[in-house]
Amino acid sequence: MTPIITRARLEALLTAARDQHVVIVGDAMLDVYLRGDVDRISPEAPVPVVRVRDRKLALGGAANVAQNVAALGAGCDLVAVVGHDAAGSTLRDHLDAGGMQSRSLVTVARPTTTKTRVMARSQQLVRFDEEDDADLDATDVERVLAAIERTLPQATALVFEDYNKGVLVPAVIEGAIALARSRSLPIVVDPKFRNFFAYRGATVFKPNRRELESALGAAVDLDHPAALPETFARLGVEHLLLTLGERGMALVSADGVVHRVPTTAREVYDVVGAGDTVTAYLATMLAAGANTLEAAIVANYAAGVEVGKLGAATVSPDEVLEAYDAHHADGALLSA
């Protein structure tokens, strides 16, 4: 089948996105980048000495999905946990400064997940992770569910963004899906391995191919999709959106129809954060009235822009329109 979206339809969806409100539930992180120079080896150990010249803080994980939703002009609530620490305060400040809602963050007795990368000459030398990735205890689960219940009445879409940091336990997943389905909200899931099969009822399930095959214990052959009905029976979702790296994406529906959406990236500098951008655009487009294929096409354009930037970055509607124009002067995206 040939997926098509006109420029007028793309503009209408991007305009409608400004009236949406997306609730994102999952693992928020603070990313710290220390950049500097190396000109000597430490006398204490055979390791390079990095003289730090620049320190940059950025939102990661579910918080990066939130800032991509905000970049679309939509409202969002981020339901995640932070610690009683400086990193948690910084994450809150970044959300508020970016026009996002920090009111739904839940403060718990664990450190805010923080990833510190030490860079020299554009190469990462080492990364330090400060985190507690154990499942939340029952009391904190109840607090997270209460935050979800407070935010969903104004929501037009729900996102689960899982990085296996302990927030998306079965009770949170199932409770949130039940609430969202009672309001007929589109539900987009970016899963990880711990609770891969806990998202029954989701609208779009977005693993990469490796994650899906690892969870199923079998290869997925999109050219001969005879096993797909069994896959959908196990997952209990409506659509699969498989990210295929340089080969773009494949949207698979429960009825076995497979749409391939080729990559639109012109240059690839850094794939970090591209999946978060896809998730944000996918959910917001569905909320704005796109069908699943249209949402996947728009999200694919956004991903093509994001990978041309260094680090986790946001993508604006104007950039998506520019990418569309550059990719198809005749006003339509066509793929075999």
MIZA-502097 format. One record per residue (C-alpha): residue in one letter; x, y, z. Coordinates in steps of 0.25 Angstrom, whole numbers, padded with zeros to 4 digits, always signed. Layout:
<lumvos>
aXYZ/...
</lumvos>
This chain:
<lumvos>
m+0000+0000+0000/t+0004+0014-0003/p+0004+0024+0009/i+0000+0038+0005/i-0001+0051+0013/t-0003+0065+0006/r+0004+0077+0011/a-0010+0084+0014/r-0013+0072+0023/l+0000+0073+0029/e-0002+0087+0032/a-0016+0085+0038/l-0010+0074+0047/l+0001+0083+0052/t-0009+0094+0055/a-0018+0085+0062/a-0007+0080+0071/r-0006+0093+0078/d-0020+0090+0084/q-0016+0076+0090/h-0011+0072+0104/v-0002+0060+0105/v+0000+0052+0118/i+0013+0045+0118/v+0016+0035+0129/g+0030+0028+0131/d+0044+0030+0134/a+0049+0044+0134/m+0064+0047+0134/l+0074+0059+0135/d+0085+0058+0125/v+0098+0065+0129/y+0109+0067+0118/l+0123+0071+0122/r+0131+0075+0110/g+0146+0079+0111/d+0160+0076+0106/v+0170+0065+0108/d+0185+0068+0107/r+0191+0059+0118/i+0190+0046+0125/s+0187+0046+0140/p+0200+0043+0149/e+0190+0036+0158/a+0186+0025+0148/p+0187+0022+0133/v+0174+0031+0130/p+0172+0044+0122/v+0170+0057+0130/v+0159+0064+0124/r+0159+0079+0127/v+0144+0083+0126/r+0141+0095+0118/d+0126+0094+0117/r+0115+0088+0125/k+0101+0086+0119/l+0088+0081+0125/a+0077+0074+0117/l+0064+0067+0119/g+0065+0052+0116/g+0055+0040+0116/a+0041+0043+0118/a+0045+0058+0120/n+0050+0058+0106/v+0037+0053+0101/a+0030+0064+0108/q+0039+0075+0103/n+0036+0070+0088/v+0021+0071+0091/a+0023+0085+0096/a+0032+0088+0084/l+0019+0085+0076/g+0012+0095+0083/a+0003+0085+0091/g+0001+0085+0106/c+0006+0073+0114/d+0007+0067+0128/l+0019+0059+0132/v+0016+0048+0142/a+0029+0043+0147/v+0038+0042+0160/v+0049+0051+0164/g+0057+0050+0177/h+0059+0060+0188/d+0072+0065+0182/a+0078+0076+0173/a+0076+0068+0161/g+0061+0067+0164/s+0060+0082+0166/t+0067+0085+0153/l+0058+0075+0145/r+0046+0083+0151/d+0052+0096+0147/h+0055+0092+0133/l+0041+0087+0131/d+0035+0100+0136/a+0044+0108+0128/g+0040+0100+0115/g+0026+0103+0117/m+0023+0089+0122/q+0016+0084+0135/s+0024+0080+0146/r+0012+0079+0156/s+0010+0064+0153/l+0024+0060+0157/v+0024+0051+0169/t+0036+0053+0179/v+0041+0040+0185/a+0052+0035+0194/r+0062+0031+0183/p+0071+0039+0174/t+0067+0046+0162/t+0072+0038+0150/t+0084+0046+0145/k+0093+0042+0134/t+0106+0050+0133/r+0114+0048+0120/v+0129+0053+0119/m+0132+0057+0105/a+0145+0061+0099/r+0147+0065+0084/s+0133+0060+0081/q+0135+0047+0087/q+0129+0041+0100/l+0140+0036+0109/v+0131+0031+0121/r+0117+0032+0126/f+0113+0032+0140/d+0098+0028+0144/e+0092+0032+0157/e+0079+0024+0159/d+0071+0014+0167/d+0064+0005+0157/a+0056-0004+0166/d+0041-0004+0164/l+0034+0007+0172/d+0028+0002+0185/a+0013+0001+0187/t+0011+0015+0194/d+0019+0022+0183/v+0011+0014+0172/e-0002+0019+0179/r+0004+0034+0178/v+0007+0032+0163/l-0007+0026+0160/a-0013+0038+0167/a-0005+0048+0159/i-0009+0041+0146/e-0024+0042+0151/r-0022+0057+0153/t-0017+0059+0139/l-0025+0050+0130/p-0038+0059+0130/q-0031+0069+0121/a-0023+0060+0113/t-0025+0056+0098/a-0014+0046+0098/l-0006+0037+0107/v+0008+0033+0106/f+0016+0022+0113/e+0031+0024+0112/d+0039+0013+0119/y+0054+0012+0122/n+0053+0001+0132/k+0055+0011+0144/g+0044+0005+0152/v+0032+0015+0150/l+0024+0007+0140/v+0020-0005+0148/p+0008-0014+0144/a-0001-0006+0154/v+0002+0007+0148/i+0001+0002+0134/e-0012-0005+0136/g-0018+0006+0144/a-0014+0017+0134/i-0019+0009+0122/a-0032+0006+0128/l-0034+0021+0131/a-0030+0025+0117/r-0039+0015+0110/s-0051+0020+0118/r-0048+0033+0112/s-0045+0028+0098/l-0031+0034+0098/p-0021+0029+0088/i-0010+0022+0096/v+0005+0021+0091/v+0015+0012+0097/d+0030+0012+0096/p+0033-0001+0104/k+0045-0007+0110/f+0047-0022+0114/r+0042-0023+0128/n+0027-0021+0126/f+0027-0023+0111/f+0014-0031+0110/a+0006-0022+0121/y+0001-0012+0111/r-0012-0019+0106/g-0022-0008+0100/a-0011+0001+0095/t-0013+0008+0082/v+0001+0008+0077/f+0012+0000+0082/k+0026+0005+0078/p+0038-0004+0080/n+0050-0005+0071/r+0051-0018+0064/r+0062-0024+0073/e+0053-0021+0085/l+0041-0028+0079/e+0049-0040+0074/s+0056-0042+0088/a+0043-0041+0095/l+0036-0051+0086/g+0048-0060+0085/a+0046-0061+0070/a+0050-0053+0057/v+0039-0044+0051/d+0038-0045+0036/l+0030-0033+0031/d+0031-0039+0017/h+0024-0052+0021/p+0015-0047+0033/a+0008-0060+0035/a+0012-0060+0050/l+0007-0046+0052/p-0007-0050+0057/e+0000-0058+0068/t+0008-0046+0072/f-0004-0037+0073/a-0011-0047+0081/r+0001-0047+0091/l+0002-0032+0092/g-0013-0029+0091/v-0010-0015+0084/e-0016-0009+0072/h-0004-0005+0064/l+0011-0008+0064/l+0021+0003+0060/l+0034-0003+0058/t+0046+0006+0056/l+0056+0000+0046/g+0068+0009+0047/e+0073+0014+0034/r+0061+0007+0027/g+0051+0016+0034/m+0039+0010+0040/a+0028-0001+0038/l+0014+0001+0043/v+0007-0012+0045/s-0008-0013+0048/a-0015-0025+0055/d-0022-0029+0042/g-0008-0032+0036/v-0006-0019+0027/v+0008-0014+0027/h+0011+0000+0023/r+0026+0003+0021/v+0030+0018+0023/p+0044+0020+0018/t+0054+0029+0025/t+0054+0044+0021/a+0067+0048+0028/r+0076+0055+0019/e+0088+0055+0029/v+0090+0047+0041/y+0099+0053+0052/d+0093+0046+0065/v+0081+0037+0067/v+0081+0040+0082/g+0066+0045+0085/a+0060+0041+0072/g+0051+0031+0078/d+0046+0041+0088/t+0043+0050+0076/v+0035+0040+0069/t+0027+0036+0081/a+0024+0051+0084/y+0019+0054+0070/l+0012+0041+0069/a+0003+0043+0081/t+0001+0058+0078/m-0003+0055+0064/l-0013+0044+0068/a-0019+0054+0078/a-0020+0064+0067/g-0029+0055+0059/a-0018+0048+0050/n-0021+0033+0047/t-0010+0024+0051/l-0003+0024+0037/e-0003+0039+0036/a+0003+0040+0050/a+0014+0031+0047/i+0017+0038+0034/v+0018+0052+0042/a+0026+0045+0053/n+0036+0040+0042/y+0038+0054+0037/a+0041+0059+0051/a+0051+0048+0053/g+0058+0051+0040/v+0060+0065+0046/e+0064+0061+0060/v+0076+0051+0055/g+0082+0063+0048/k+0084+0070+0061/l+0094+0067+0072/g+0089+0060+0085/a+0074+0059+0089/a+0067+0071+0082/t+0054+0076+0080/v+0047+0078+0066/s+0038+0089+0063/p+0026+0089+0053/d+0033+0099+0044/e+0044+0089+0043/v+0035+0077+0039/l+0029+0086+0028/e+0043+0089+0023/a+0046+0075+0023/y+0034+0071+0016/d+0036+0082+0005/a+0050+0077+0003/h+0046+0063+0002/h+0035+0064-0007/a+0033+0077-0016/d+0020+0071-0021/g+0013+0071-0008/a+0012+0057-0004/l+0020+0046+0003/l+0020+0033-0005/s+0026+0020-0002/a+0025+0006-0007/
</lumvos>
